[in-house]
Amino acid sequence: MIQTMILAAGRGERMRPLTDTLPKPLLPVNDKPLIAHHLERLAAVGITDVVINHAWLGERLEEALGDGSQFDVAIQYSPETIALETAGGIAHALPLLGDQPFLVINGDVWCDWNPMQAVSVVNRLHDSPTQAWLLMVDNPEHHPEGDFSLDSQGYLSPRQNGNTALTYAGIGVFHPSLFRNTDPDQPAPLAPLLRMAMATRSVEGYHYTGRWTDVGTPARLAELDRQLRSTR
């Protein structure tokens, strides 16, 4: 079965004061921590090997989640002295993730996507020049311009003026080779690596039209909580 990394090291500045005493992935949504929704969805399809990175209030994450057995998963932690951003955090965790393609999920999103799709993507990336596969969603109101353009063959390219773009959902499958030149101890964003890989048509995308929320502000957190409670 595949390895999964959940990114949980961010400070959550836009969520203050809620994140002054609690890391953002532990903020409650529908009576459970946001990150628990990810863990339960993974466990439901048999994806049980999980790596979680942390920096800000990381000890609170480890105290709350433990070894993952309460969620029927096995958690390993990748602590960071300083938040290494997305690419740096992944590069830092590679010794735990291994040398095969793996699934990555941002800890501060909520999505009803079925992670079982990642299994077939991982299997395909084993013997493919593709270095990344990104779940793309319709642009939310707070990000109307989108991130990347998806062509009819399923490849992503940088957004250009006049071109329709979609938003990266914060969920993707990555080959370790994408991070071969990334310093595992220095902060590094993901977008520049993706743009370089897009230049060689090495990044695929999939347009997902289900429910997705970037839980980036207290207002969006409250709205997601309201929505989920209304559908119980």
C-alpha positions as CSV (number, residue, x, y, z in Angstrom):
1,M,0.0,0.0,0.0
2,I,1.1,3.6,-0.6
3,Q,2.7,6.0,1.8
4,T,0.9,9.3,2.6
5,M,2.2,12.5,4.0
6,I,-0.1,15.1,5.7
7,L,1.4,18.5,5.8
8,A,0.8,20.0,9.3
9,A,3.8,22.4,10.0
10,G,2.3,25.8,9.1
11,R,1.8,28.5,11.7
12,G,-1.7,29.3,10.5
13,E,-1.3,33.1,10.8
14,R,-4.7,33.8,9.2
15,M,-6.3,31.6,11.8
16,R,-5.1,33.6,14.8
17,P,-6.0,33.7,17.6
18,L,-7.4,30.2,17.2
19,T,-3.9,28.9,16.3
20,D,-2.1,30.7,19.1
21,T,-2.6,27.6,21.3
22,L,-3.6,24.9,18.9
23,P,-2.0,23.8,15.5
24,K,-4.4,24.4,12.7
25,P,-4.9,20.7,11.8
26,L,-6.3,20.2,15.3
27,L,-9.0,22.9,15.0
28,P,-12.4,21.1,15.4
29,V,-14.7,20.6,12.4
30,N,-18.0,18.8,13.1
31,D,-16.8,17.7,16.5
32,K,-13.4,16.3,15.5
33,P,-10.0,17.7,14.5
34,L,-9.6,18.7,10.9
35,I,-6.8,16.3,10.4
36,A,-8.9,13.4,11.8
37,H,-11.2,13.7,8.7
38,H,-8.1,13.0,6.5
39,L,-7.0,10.1,8.7
40,E,-10.5,8.5,8.7
41,R,-10.9,8.8,5.0
42,L,-7.5,7.2,4.4
43,A,-8.2,4.4,6.8
44,A,-11.5,3.7,5.1
45,V,-9.8,2.7,1.9
46,G,-6.9,0.8,3.5
47,I,-4.3,3.5,3.2
48,T,-2.7,3.3,6.7
49,D,1.0,4.3,6.5
50,V,1.0,8.1,7.3
51,V,3.8,10.6,7.8
52,I,2.9,13.9,9.5
53,N,5.3,16.8,9.6
54,H,5.1,19.5,12.2
55,A,6.8,22.6,13.6
56,W,4.4,25.0,15.3
57,L,3.0,23.4,18.5
58,G,4.1,20.0,17.1
59,E,4.0,18.4,20.5
60,R,0.2,19.0,20.6
61,L,-0.2,17.1,17.4
62,E,1.7,14.1,18.7
63,E,-0.2,14.2,22.0
64,A,-3.6,14.3,20.2
65,L,-2.9,11.7,17.4
66,G,-0.3,9.4,19.1
67,D,0.7,6.5,16.9
68,G,-2.5,6.7,14.9
69,S,-4.0,3.5,16.2
70,Q,-7.2,5.3,17.3
71,F,-7.8,6.1,13.6
72,D,-6.6,2.6,12.4
73,V,-3.5,4.1,10.8
74,A,0.2,4.0,11.6
75,I,1.7,7.5,12.0
76,Q,5.3,8.5,11.9
77,Y,6.3,12.1,12.6
78,S,8.7,14.4,10.8
79,P,9.5,17.2,13.2
80,E,10.9,20.5,11.8
81,T,12.9,23.0,13.9
82,I,11.5,25.7,11.6
83,A,8.7,25.3,9.2
84,L,10.3,24.2,5.9
85,E,7.3,25.0,3.6
86,T,5.9,22.4,1.3
87,A,8.8,21.3,-0.8
88,G,11.3,21.6,2.1
89,G,9.0,19.6,4.4
90,I,8.5,16.8,1.9
91,A,12.3,16.6,1.2
92,H,12.9,16.5,4.9
93,A,10.5,13.6,5.3
94,L,11.8,11.5,2.3
95,P,13.7,9.1,4.6
96,L,10.3,8.1,6.0
97,L,8.5,8.1,2.7
98,G,10.8,5.9,0.8
99,D,11.8,5.8,-2.9
100,Q,8.4,5.2,-4.4
101,P,5.7,7.7,-5.4
102,F,3.5,8.9,-2.5
103,L,0.4,10.8,-1.7
104,V,0.6,14.3,-0.1
105,I,-2.4,16.1,1.6
106,N,-2.4,19.6,3.0
107,G,-3.6,19.3,6.6
108,D,-5.6,22.5,6.3
109,V,-8.0,21.5,3.5
110,W,-11.2,19.4,3.6
111,C,-12.3,17.4,0.6
112,D,-14.7,14.5,-0.1
113,W,-12.4,13.1,-2.8
114,N,-11.8,9.3,-2.5
115,P,-8.0,8.8,-1.8
116,M,-8.3,5.3,-3.4
117,Q,-7.7,7.1,-6.7
118,A,-4.2,7.8,-5.5
119,V,-3.4,4.1,-5.5
120,S,-3.8,3.8,-9.3
121,V,-1.9,7.0,-9.8
122,V,1.0,5.8,-7.7
123,N,1.2,2.5,-9.6
124,R,1.3,4.4,-12.9
125,L,4.0,6.8,-11.8
126,H,6.3,4.0,-10.9
127,D,7.4,3.6,-14.6
128,S,6.4,7.0,-15.9
129,P,8.3,10.3,-16.6
130,T,5.6,12.1,-14.7
131,Q,6.9,13.5,-11.5
132,A,3.7,14.9,-10.0
133,W,-0.1,14.4,-10.3
134,L,-2.3,17.2,-8.8
135,L,-5.9,17.2,-7.8
136,M,-7.4,20.4,-9.2
137,V,-10.7,22.1,-8.3
138,D,-12.8,25.0,-9.4
139,N,-11.5,28.4,-8.2
140,P,-12.9,29.5,-4.9
141,E,-14.1,33.1,-4.4
142,H,-10.9,34.0,-2.5
143,H,-8.7,32.7,-5.3
144,P,-10.5,33.5,-8.6
145,E,-7.4,33.5,-10.9
146,G,-6.5,29.8,-10.1
147,D,-3.0,28.2,-10.1
148,F,-2.4,26.1,-13.2
149,S,-4.0,25.4,-16.6
150,L,-5.1,21.8,-17.4
151,D,-5.0,20.8,-21.1
152,S,-7.1,18.1,-22.8
153,Q,-4.4,15.5,-22.4
154,G,-4.4,15.9,-18.7
155,Y,-1.1,17.9,-18.4
156,L,-0.7,21.0,-16.3
157,S,1.1,24.2,-17.2
158,P,1.7,27.6,-15.5
159,R,-1.2,30.0,-15.5
160,Q,-0.9,32.6,-18.2
161,N,-2.8,35.8,-18.9
162,G,-6.0,35.0,-20.7
163,N,-5.9,31.2,-20.1
164,T,-8.4,29.5,-17.9
165,A,-6.8,28.0,-14.8
166,L,-7.9,25.8,-11.9
167,T,-6.9,25.8,-8.2
168,Y,-4.5,23.2,-6.8
169,A,-6.5,21.4,-4.1
170,G,-3.5,20.7,-1.8
171,I,-3.8,17.0,-2.7
172,G,-1.3,15.3,-5.0
173,V,0.9,12.3,-5.8
174,F,4.6,13.0,-6.1
175,H,7.6,11.0,-7.2
176,P,10.7,11.5,-4.9
177,S,12.8,12.5,-7.9
178,L,10.9,15.9,-7.9
179,F,12.8,16.8,-4.7
180,R,16.2,15.4,-5.6
181,N,17.8,18.9,-5.6
182,T,15.8,20.3,-2.6
183,D,17.8,20.9,0.6
184,P,16.0,18.9,3.3
185,D,16.9,21.4,6.0
186,Q,16.0,24.7,4.3
187,P,12.5,26.2,3.6
188,A,11.5,25.7,0.0
189,P,8.1,26.3,-1.7
190,L,6.5,23.7,-4.0
191,A,5.3,25.9,-6.9
192,P,8.8,26.6,-8.4
193,L,9.5,22.8,-8.6
194,L,6.2,22.2,-10.2
195,R,6.7,24.9,-12.8
196,M,10.1,23.5,-13.8
197,A,8.6,20.0,-14.1
198,M,5.7,21.4,-16.2
199,A,8.2,22.7,-18.7
200,T,9.0,19.1,-19.6
201,R,5.3,18.0,-19.4
202,S,6.0,16.0,-16.2
203,V,3.0,17.2,-14.2
204,E,-0.4,15.7,-14.7
205,G,-3.7,17.0,-13.2
206,Y,-7.2,15.8,-12.6
207,H,-10.2,18.2,-12.4
208,Y,-12.3,17.2,-9.3
209,T,-15.7,18.7,-9.1
210,G,-16.8,17.4,-5.6
211,R,-16.7,19.3,-2.3
212,W,-13.5,21.0,-1.3
213,T,-12.7,23.7,1.2
214,D,-9.4,25.6,1.9
215,V,-9.8,26.0,5.6
216,G,-7.7,29.1,5.7
217,T,-9.6,31.6,7.9
218,P,-11.9,31.4,10.9
219,A,-14.9,32.3,8.7
220,R,-14.2,29.4,6.3
221,L,-13.7,27.1,9.2
222,A,-17.0,28.1,10.7
223,E,-18.8,27.7,7.3
224,L,-17.4,24.2,6.8
225,D,-18.5,23.2,10.3
226,R,-22.0,24.5,9.6
227,Q,-22.2,22.6,6.3
228,L,-21.0,19.3,7.7
229,R,-23.3,19.6,10.7
230,S,-26.3,20.2,8.4
231,T,-25.7,17.0,6.5
232,R,-25.2,14.7,9.5
